[in-house]
Amino acid sequence: MADTPTSLMANSIRALAMDAVQQANSGHPGAPMGMADMAVALWGRHLKHSPHNPHWFDRDRFVLSNGHGSMLIYALLHLTGYDLPIKELKNFRQLHSKTPGHPEFGYTPGIETTTGPLGQGLSNAVGMALAEKLMAAEFNQADHSIVDHHTYVFMGDGCLMEGISHEACALAGAWKLNKLIALYDDNGISIDGQVTPWFVDNTPLRFAAYGWNVIGPIDGHDVEAVTRALTDAKNSADKPTLIVCKTHIGKGSPNRANTAKAHGEPLGAEEIKLTREALGWTHAPFELPKEAYDAWDAKAKGLALEAAWDAKFTAYKVAHPELAAEFTRRMKGDLPRAFSQIAVDTVVGAHTQAETVASRKASQLALEAFTAGLPEMLGGSADLTGSNLTNTKSTPALRFDLAGNVVMSDAADGGKVIGRHINYGVREFGMAAIMNGIALHGGYIPYGGTFLTFSDYSRNAIRMAALMKIRVVHVFTHDSIGLG
């Protein structure tokens, strides 16, 4: 029997995943094989993106938080038309290829963040969704909406077991990030086997308690069910959404599906042969039929979406030239022309004589200059604002009303501004990873503070920021107990 379009699309991912992992003799085929149908629903029917321009501002952001399943996103990027030719998939996990074992930001077109440390991709996505919401509040006008995109996450059991997921997802609920949609690949398998002896959380109730909208469990292999769930999630007005997708790891493999052996090792030549037979896949390794490429091709649709946004932005520039110029500057990452003089006037002008101040006070004096001259500075503290002095005259507290809207604060010139100081609560690791997501989204330069001894809680996310070479600022101060 001939493949249906959706099964052809999903089996294309499964074939590429098992072939690439087998050729590399290393990797994780089971996750992409299990999430393939979820990917058909999202990438085939909902995701707003443009393969010709991976950096188009108003694209939806997609984060594969369970980054060990990297062949899922590499297959998607290749199939939909990004600059990722089949030779790169054949070089999966090889030195200098664009297809490393985990997705790495800056190496492969279409990769939004480096994922591998589980839970951090999900937390980066919270930062991306927050940045989208704040940019929309700052730049959208009643007659023109130029910021309007979603942030989607695929994640697995490992992301939810990592403690950072609690920190970030609790904040996502508090901030009412309704354009954040997470799809949970609920297959019940990790490297050590069935997770039930060590992972007994009631995940839907956990996220409902955070203030999330929860859909499911649904059949993650039913493309129509996932499509409907995504439509419902996009209609959420005041809550982020978790879609619980029940799946089978290694879907299609007769002997490895639903086992830990599908998780972190190649299927093996004989099992791949049996899987091809079970799927009705008659094509040679790394060979796909034209019908599969035609079904997945997103280039024309992406160009049309981008052209429509360009027309909207052209009209926006006519109606709101100053806002348009500011938006363009910030998306380019340029500093304001007058920034250097503002910094000098604010710091040097106010302190013409030498004085002795605590390092945290000196930090605040510098932040006063930076935040006054850089409206994109977005800061906060992990419940230590009074000690870290991360708040400034230019950064009122960020707040949301019951409907999820950003509460606008009074500006010095009599106008209204968004709050730019974030109370992260006692969540150092979550704060740092969310800052990374804000920076990756664009439009803001995040900074955050905690005690130096607590910075160890954030160290992994700080390291990830350095690896990705993104613009974040960390403020550390000594606490009264000391570091001993």
C-alpha positions in Angstrom: 0.0 0.0 0.0 1.3 3.5 -0.9 2.4 5.9 1.8 0.0 8.6 2.8 1.6 12.1 2.6 2.0 12.3 6.3 3.5 8.8 6.7 5.9 9.5 3.8 7.0 12.7 5.5 7.4 11.0 8.9 9.2 7.9 7.5 11.6 10.2 5.7 12.8 11.5 9.1 13.0 7.9 10.4 15.0 6.7 7.5 17.5 9.6 7.7 17.9 9.2 11.4 18.6 5.5 11.4 20.9 5.8 8.4 23.0 8.7 9.8 23.4 7.2 13.2 24.3 3.8 11.7 26.9 5.4 9.4 28.4 7.4 12.3 28.2 4.3 14.5 27.1 6.6 17.3 24.0 8.6 18.2 20.4 8.4 19.2 18.0 7.1 16.5 15.1 6.4 18.8 14.0 9.9 19.7 13.8 11.3 16.2 12.0 8.1 15.0 9.5 8.6 17.9 9.0 12.3 17.4 8.7 12.2 13.6 4.9 12.4 13.5 4.9 15.3 16.0 7.4 17.1 13.6 5.1 16.5 10.6 2.3 18.3 12.5 4.4 21.2 13.6 6.9 21.8 10.8 4.5 20.7 8.1 1.4 22.6 9.2 2.1 25.3 11.8 5.7 26.5 11.9 6.3 29.9 10.5 9.8 30.0 9.0 11.8 30.8 5.9 14.5 28.4 4.8 16.1 31.0 2.6 16.5 33.4 5.5 17.1 31.5 8.9 17.5 34.9 10.6 14.2 36.5 9.5 13.1 38.3 12.6 9.4 37.3 12.8 10.0 33.6 12.4 8.7 31.1 14.9 11.5 29.8 17.1 11.9 26.0 17.4 14.0 24.5 20.1 14.9 20.8 20.3 15.5 20.7 24.0 16.2 16.9 24.0 19.2 17.7 21.8 20.5 14.1 21.7 17.7 13.6 19.1 19.6 16.0 16.8 18.9 13.9 13.7 15.3 15.1 13.9 16.2 18.7 13.4 18.9 18.0 10.9 16.4 16.0 8.8 13.8 18.7 9.1 16.3 21.4 8.0 17.5 19.4 5.1 14.0 18.4 3.9 12.4 21.8 4.2 15.0 23.5 2.2 17.7 25.0 4.5 21.3 25.1 3.4 22.1 21.7 4.8 22.8 19.3 1.9 22.6 15.5 2.2 26.4 15.2 2.4 26.2 16.9 5.8 23.7 14.3 7.0 26.1 11.6 5.8 28.8 13.4 7.9 26.7 13.2 11.1 28.9 13.5 14.2 32.1 14.0 12.2 34.7 16.6 12.9 34.0 20.0 11.1 30.5 18.9 9.8 27.4 21.0 10.2 25.7 18.1 11.9 27.4 17.6 15.3 26.1 15.1 17.9 24.0 17.9 19.5 22.6 21.0 17.7 25.1 23.9 18.1 24.1 27.5 17.6 26.3 29.3 15.0 27.3 26.2 13.0 24.1 25.1 11.3 21.5 27.3 9.6 18.2 27.1 11.4 19.6 26.1 14.8 18.3 28.6 17.4 20.3 27.5 20.4 22.8 24.9 21.5 21.1 22.0 23.2 22.6 19.0 24.9 22.5 19.8 28.6 18.9 18.7 29.2 16.4 21.3 30.4 18.4 24.2 29.2 16.8 24.3 25.7 13.4 24.5 27.4 14.7 27.3 29.6 16.2 29.2 26.7 12.8 28.9 25.0 11.2 30.6 28.1 13.6 33.5 27.5 12.8 33.6 23.8 9.1 33.7 24.5 9.6 36.5 27.1 11.6 38.5 24.6 8.9 38.2 22.0 6.2 39.3 24.5 8.2 42.3 25.6 9.2 43.3 22.0 5.5 43.1 21.0 4.5 45.3 24.0 7.2 47.8 23.1 6.9 48.1 19.4 3.5 46.9 18.2 0.9 49.6 17.7 -2.8 49.5 17.4 -2.6 49.9 13.7 0.5 47.8 13.1 1.7 44.5 14.5 5.3 43.6 13.5 6.1 41.2 16.4 3.9 38.2 16.4 5.5 34.7 16.5 5.5 31.6 18.7 8.2 29.7 20.5 8.0 25.9 20.2 9.9 23.3 22.2 10.2 19.5 21.8 11.4 18.0 25.1 11.7 14.6 26.7 11.7 13.0 30.2 15.3 14.1 30.8 14.4 17.8 30.4 11.7 17.4 32.9 13.9 15.5 35.4 16.5 18.2 35.4 15.7 20.8 38.1 16.2 23.8 35.9 12.9 22.9 34.1 11.0 23.7 37.4 12.7 27.1 37.7 12.1 28.2 34.2 8.6 26.7 33.7 7.3 28.2 36.9 8.4 31.6 35.7 6.8 31.0 32.3 3.5 30.4 34.1 3.9 33.5 36.2 4.7 35.6 33.2 1.7 34.2 31.2 3.8 33.4 28.1 0.9 32.3 26.0 3.0 32.1 22.8 5.3 29.4 24.4 4.2 25.9 23.3 6.1 22.8 24.6 5.5 19.3 23.1 6.5 16.6 25.6 7.8 13.4 23.9 6.3 11.1 26.6 7.9 7.7 25.7 8.8 6.5 29.2 12.4 5.4 28.2 15.8 6.8 29.1 19.3 5.3 28.7 18.9 3.3 31.9 15.5 1.8 30.7 11.9 2.3 31.7 11.8 5.5 33.8 9.0 4.4 36.1 11.3 3.4 39.0 12.8 6.9 39.2 10.4 9.3 37.4 6.9 9.2 38.9 5.9 12.8 38.5 2.4 13.6 37.4 3.7 16.0 34.7 0.3 17.4 33.6 -0.7 18.3 37.1 2.8 19.7 37.7 2.4 22.1 34.8 -1.2 23.0 35.6 0.1 24.0 39.0 2.6 26.3 37.3 -0.3 28.1 35.5 0.1 26.3 32.2 -2.6 25.2 29.8 -2.3 21.4 29.5 -3.5 19.4 26.5 -3.5 15.6 26.6 -2.1 13.0 26.9 -2.7 12.5 23.1 -1.4 10.0 20.6 1.9 11.6 19.5 1.8 9.4 16.3 -1.6 10.8 15.3 -0.6 13.8 13.1 -4.2 15.1 13.1 -4.5 15.0 16.9 -1.2 16.8 17.3 -2.3 19.4 14.6 -5.5 20.0 16.5 -3.6 20.4 19.8 -1.3 22.9 18.3 -4.2 24.9 17.0 -5.8 24.9 20.5 -2.5 25.9 22.0 -2.1 28.9 19.7 -5.5 30.1 20.8 -4.4 30.4 24.5 -4.7 34.0 25.5 -2.9 34.0 28.9 -1.1 30.8 29.5 1.8 28.8 28.0 0.8 25.3 26.8 2.1 21.9 27.4 1.0 19.2 24.9 1.6 15.7 26.3 2.3 13.4 23.4 2.4 9.6 24.1 5.0 8.1 21.7 7.0 5.0 21.1 10.8 5.5 21.0 12.2 4.0 17.9 8.8 3.9 16.2 8.9 1.5 13.3 11.7 -0.7 14.6 10.4 -4.3 15.2 12.8 -5.2 17.9 14.1 -2.0 19.3 11.0 0.2 19.6 10.0 0.9 23.3 13.5 -0.2 24.5 16.5 1.6 25.9 18.5 0.1 23.0 16.8 2.5 20.7 17.9 5.5 22.8 21.6 5.8 22.5 23.1 3.4 20.0 22.7 2.5 16.3 19.9 0.1 15.4 22.4 -2.2 13.6 22.3 -3.3 9.9 19.9 -6.2 10.4 17.4 -4.2 12.5 17.5 -1.3 9.9 16.7 -3.9 7.2 13.8 -5.1 9.3 12.7 -1.6 10.0 12.7 -0.7 6.3 10.5 -3.7 5.6 8.1 -2.8 8.5 7.8 0.8 7.2 7.5 -0.2 3.6 10.6 1.9 2.9 12.3 0.6 -0.3 14.8 3.3 -0.8 18.6 3.0 -0.3 20.4 4.7 2.7 20.2 8.5 2.4 18.0 8.3 -0.7 14.5 9.9 -0.6 11.8 10.0 -3.2 11.0 13.3 -4.9 7.5 13.1 -3.4 9.0 13.4 0.1 11.0 16.5 -0.8 8.0 18.0 -2.5 5.8 17.3 0.6 8.3 18.9 3.0 9.6 21.8 0.8 8.9 25.1 2.7 10.9 27.5 0.6 8.1 29.1 -1.4 5.8 29.3 1.6 8.6 30.8 3.6 9.4 33.5 1.0 5.7 34.4 0.9 5.5 34.7 4.7 8.7 36.8 4.8 7.4 39.1 1.9 4.1 39.7 3.7 6.0 40.7 6.9 8.3 43.0 4.8 5.3 44.7 3.5 3.9 45.2 7.0 7.2 46.6 8.2 7.4 49.0 5.2 4.0 50.4 6.2 5.1 50.5 9.9 8.1 52.6 8.9 5.9 55.1 7.2 3.5 55.3 10.1 6.0 55.1 13.0 9.5 56.0 11.6 11.2 56.5 15.0 10.0 53.2 16.4 11.0 51.5 13.1 14.5 53.0 13.3 14.9 51.9 16.9 13.6 48.4 16.1 16.0 48.1 13.2 19.0 49.3 15.3 18.2 46.8 18.0 17.7 43.8 15.8 21.1 44.6 14.1 22.7 44.8 17.6 24.1 48.3 17.0 24.6 50.7 19.9 22.9 54.1 19.8 25.1 56.9 18.4 24.9 58.9 21.5 25.5 56.0 23.9 29.2 56.8 24.7 28.3 60.4 25.7 25.3 59.3 27.7 27.5 56.9 29.6 30.1 59.6 30.3 27.5 62.2 31.4 25.8 59.7 33.7 28.8 58.2 35.4 31.6 60.7 35.2 29.4 63.7 35.3 27.7 62.5 38.5 31.0 61.5 40.2 33.7 64.1 39.5 35.8 63.3 42.5 37.3 60.0 43.6 35.2 58.1 46.1 35.3 54.8 47.8 32.2 52.6 47.1 31.4 49.0 47.5 31.8 46.9 44.3 28.1 46.3 44.1 27.5 50.0 44.3 30.0 50.6 41.6 28.2 48.0 39.5 25.0 49.9 40.0 26.6 53.2 38.9 27.7 51.5 35.7 24.3 50.0 35.2 22.7 53.4 35.6 24.7 54.6 32.6 24.1 51.5 30.5 20.4 51.3 31.2 19.8 55.0 30.6 21.6 54.9 27.3 20.5 51.4 26.2 16.8 50.8 26.2 17.5 47.2 25.3 19.2 46.5 28.6 16.9 44.0 30.4 18.0 43.0 33.9 17.1 41.3 37.1 18.2 39.4 40.1 17.6 36.1 41.7 15.8 37.5 44.7 18.8 39.7 45.7 18.0 43.0 44.2 18.7 45.0 47.3 22.1 43.3 47.6 23.2 43.1 44.0 21.7 46.6 43.2 20.7 45.4 39.7 17.8 47.9 39.6 18.3 51.4 38.2 16.3 54.6 37.7 15.6 53.5 34.1 14.4 50.0 34.9 11.0 49.8 36.6 9.9 46.4 37.7 8.5 44.1 35.0 4.9 43.1 35.8 1.9 41.4 34.1 -1.8 41.9 34.6 -4.3 39.1 35.1 -5.0 38.9 31.4 -1.3 38.4 30.7 -0.5 41.8 29.3 2.7 43.7 30.2 2.0 46.5 32.7 3.4 49.7 31.3 5.2 52.0 33.7 5.6 55.8 33.8 8.6 57.1 32.0 10.7 60.2 32.9 9.4 62.0 29.8 5.8 61.4 30.8 5.3 58.5 28.4 4.9 54.8 29.1 7.6 52.1 29.1 7.8 48.4 29.7 9.3 47.2 33.0 12.9 46.3 32.5 13.9 44.8 35.9 13.0 41.2 36.4 12.4 39.6 39.8 13.5 36.0 39.0 12.9 34.7 42.5 15.4 32.2 44.0 16.2 30.7 40.7 19.8 31.3 39.7 20.2 28.5 37.1 16.8 29.3 35.5 17.7 33.0 35.4 21.0 32.4 33.6 19.4 30.1 31.0 16.5 32.4 30.5 18.9 35.2 29.9 20.6 33.1 27.2 17.2 32.7 25.5 16.5 36.5 25.6 19.9 37.2 24.0 19.4 34.5 21.3 16.0 36.0 20.4 17.4 39.4 19.8 16.2 42.9 20.7 17.5 42.9 24.3 20.8 42.7 26.2 20.1 40.7 29.4 21.9 41.1 32.6 21.4 39.4 36.0 22.8 39.3 39.4 23.3 36.9 42.4 25.8 36.2 45.1 29.2 34.9 43.9 28.8 31.7 45.9 25.4 31.1 44.3 26.8 31.6 40.8 27.9 28.0 40.9 24.2 27.2 40.5 24.3 29.1 37.2 27.7 27.9 36.0 26.5 25.6 33.3 24.3 28.2 31.7 27.1 30.8 31.9 29.4 28.3 30.1 26.8 27.8 27.4 26.6 31.6 26.9 30.3 31.7 26.4 30.2 28.8 24.0 27.5 30.5 21.9 29.2 33.9 22.1 26.1 35.7 23.0 25.8 39.1 24.7 24.8 38.6 28.4 26.0 40.3 31.5 26.4 38.6 34.9 26.7 40.6 38.1 28.2 38.7 41.1 28.6 40.1 44.7 29.9 38.6 47.9 27.4 37.7 50.5 27.7 38.5 54.2 28.7 34.9 55.2 31.6 34.9 52.7 32.8 32.2 50.4 34.4 29.8 52.9 
